[in-house]
Amino acid sequence: LPISTPATPAPAAPETAGRAADAAPPAMEANPDDATLDRYQQELSRNVASRPGVASGIWLTRQTLAINRTGEIDAIWPLICEEVTRYPALRTVRIQLNPRPGVDEPVRWRQCTTL
């Protein structure tokens, strides 16, 4: 009995870990419900804001993410798209890149992915 008891949990642990790893990618649904889309948008805002050169990411509409930046567009754009494209439902959103504080720059609009 003691031999079979440790043997049972040992295979279960890798199975459970495998299931958890397999569960992560499907969590990024291409056509999520509204509550899930809200969660994706909140996660994306937090993740983008944690990148160097980005002060914040604020959703203006379902399809427009405004980025308040402190860095050069060319430096932060790949970092922003790396985060955005992790979410299939958000990959085509419009990104509004606001001017850096105290710098005379125009607002820029971009998309990481187009249809």
Buried (B, 14 or more C-beta within 10 A) or exposed (E): EEEEEEEEEEEEEEEEEEEEEEEEEEEBEEEBEEEBBEEBBEBBBEBBBEBEBBBBBBBEEEEEBBBBBEBEBEEBBEBBBEBBEBBBBBBBBBBBBBBBEEEEEEEBEEBBEEE
